[in-house]
Amino acid sequence: MIWEAVVDKPPSTAIGIAVVVQGERVLVGTRGPEGPLAGRAEFPGGKCEPGESPAECAVRECREETGLEVEAVELVAETVWHYPHGTVHLHFFRCRPVRPADVTDRPGGFRWRLISELSALPFPEANRDAICRLQELPSSEGRLHEPPASPLPSPIAPPHTPSRTDAAEMSGDRFEFGANWSRFLKTVDEARIAAAETSLQQFLSVERLDGRRFLDVGSGSGLFSLAAHRLGATVHSFDDDPQSVACTQEMQRRFGGDGPGWTIERGSALDAAYLAQLPRADIVYSWGVLHHTGAMWRGIDLVSQCVAPGGVFVLAIYNDQGRTTDDWRCVKQLYQRLPRWIRPLLVVQVGAALVLHHAWSLGLSMAVHLCTGHNPLAVFRAAARRLRTPDPRGMSRWYDLVDWVGGWPFEVARPEEVIDFLRSRRFTLERLKTCGGKMGCNEFLFRRDGTSGSA
């Protein structure tokens, strides 16, 4: 189903968090035994009071919780996170003591911990991006007495960003996306390529892409880079996985012809320096990629800056299913722990479970039709047609299933969270195709403010 508008959700709660750094240590506490996230590690912080900025909140909360006077130096990370008890907008500020502090324990159970130890502490998952960036900053020893930054940066990326692989190392082994794409490449034919072209044409509402610059972020198999190239665009493809880069190059060799206008290279969606040197694109395409980086919101922020004024951002992000998402996260972690030869068995088992689930839903729907005087066979025929219909994007159901079961890192978002995030960066939603609250991706088409132009 395609919606042109989304009902706004209740506003999220703004939280200011003080990541207090002194030398190679950072101030860390532990939540109490009751309430949400009981027993988890935490930085000083809390809810913003009316009229209070997140930076002011972080400084105040640190003073109240630890007795330590600090000043906010820079915004390290900004994350919107959904919990069962509510949605929070987290602002993580690197702070430093106003006066050098001793490294003894602070009031409220806060202790000075080595920055290198943070990955091993039981922080909530919402803190992962901030911790990753903090560990990637240059040594803080020489920064303790540097003059305060003024004015304090707004939500701007730190000067260096961890690579996609670095972020994944914080959360376990990374799925071999490139290997899966290489196996998919064996199935590619003109029918799949035509389906990919049609998919682009329909979603962008265009017939041709002549004269457009198309940036494929996380090109994977290279199928959609090829589709854009055949539709006339000048294409730049990049991926952080060397096997995916090789797969895109092979796609170009087999089906792309000898003409110019298609560049392929290795690069990371989390590498701010790399992205900054790319030409701005009329169409930035990132389908099902950024939720696998280990720093999804950071990736969306950086990649959105690659869109030229008036250009469009095509984005697909896994849907947040609440508790069901937690179950899938466990499945994916199990996949990573299993020996390689057992992993296909898990994929088959999950596939069989999904088939049984759909069969049960089909039987239930047929029974309802029968009880209400409608023809139950109509439901069966419609399901059979869907089963016989090739994937509308030219993909493979089997390799998509492998990607779904094993794809790690893994992050999700509700449609309204993505819309709010990019709206604050001067993007306007033009098209939204949801997965109906089920498993899968919500697909977005945003236009960046600026000189108007057709997509």
Stockholm file with secondary structure:
# STOCKHOLM 1.0

chainA/1-455         MIWEAVVDKPPSTAIGIAVVVQGERVLVGTRGPEGPLAGRAEFPGGKCEPGESPAECAVRECREETGLEVEAVELVAETVWHYPHGTVHLHFFRCRPVRPADVTDRPGGFRWRLISELSALPFPEANRDAICRLQELPSSEGRLHEPPASPLPSPIAPPHTPSRTDAAEMSGDRFEFGANWSRFLKTVDEARIAAAETSLQQFLSVERLDGRRFLDVGSGSGLFSLAAHRLGATVHSFDDDPQSVACTQEMQRRFGGDGPGWTIERGSALDAAYLAQLPRADIVYSWGVLHHTGAMWRGIDLVSQCVAPGGVFVLAIYNDQGRTTDDWRCVKQLYQRLPRWIRPLLVVQVGAALVLHHAWSLGLSMAVHLCTGHNPLAVFRAAARRLRTPDPRGMSRWYDLVDWVGGWPFEVARPEEVIDFLRSRRFTLERLKTCGGKMGCNEFLFRRDGTSGSA
#=GR chainA/1-455 SS CEESCCCCCCCCEEEEEEEEEETTEEEEEECCSSSTTTTCEECSEEECCTTCCHHHHHHHHHHHHHCCCEEEEEEEEEEEEEETTEEEEEEEEEEEESSCCCSSCBGGGBEEEEGGGGGGSCCCGGGHHHHHHHHHSCCSGGGTTSCCCSSCCCSCCCSSCCCHHHHHHTTSCCCCHHHHHHHHHTTCCHHHHHHHHHHHHHHHTCSCCTTCEEEEESCTTSHHHHHHHHTTCEEEEEESSHHHHHHHHHHHHHHSCSCSCEEEEECCTTCHHHHHTSCCEEEEEEESCGGGSSCHHHHHHHHHTTEEEEEEEEEEEEBCCTHHHHHHHHHHHHHHHSCTTTHHHHHHHHHHHHHHHHHHHHHHHHHHHHHTTSCHHHHHHHHHHHHHSCCTTSCCHHHHHHHHHHCCSCCCBCHHHHHHHHHTTTEEEEEEECCTTSSSEEEEEEEESSSCCCC
#=GC SS_cons         CEESCCCCCCCCEEEEEEEEEETTEEEEEECCSSSTTTTCEECSEEECCTTCCHHHHHHHHHHHHHCCCEEEEEEEEEEEEEETTEEEEEEEEEEEESSCCCSSCBGGGBEEEEGGGGGGSCCCGGGHHHHHHHHHSCCSGGGTTSCCCSSCCCSCCCSSCCCHHHHHHTTSCCCCHHHHHHHHHTTCCHHHHHHHHHHHHHHHTCSCCTTCEEEEESCTTSHHHHHHHHTTCEEEEEESSHHHHHHHHHHHHHHSCSCSCEEEEECCTTCHHHHHTSCCEEEEEEESCGGGSSCHHHHHHHHHTTEEEEEEEEEEEEBCCTHHHHHHHHHHHHHHHSCTTTHHHHHHHHHHHHHHHHHHHHHHHHHHHHHTTSCHHHHHHHHHHHHHSCCTTSCCHHHHHHHHHHCCSCCCBCHHHHHHHHHTTTEEEEEEECCTTSSSEEEEEEEESSSCCCC
//
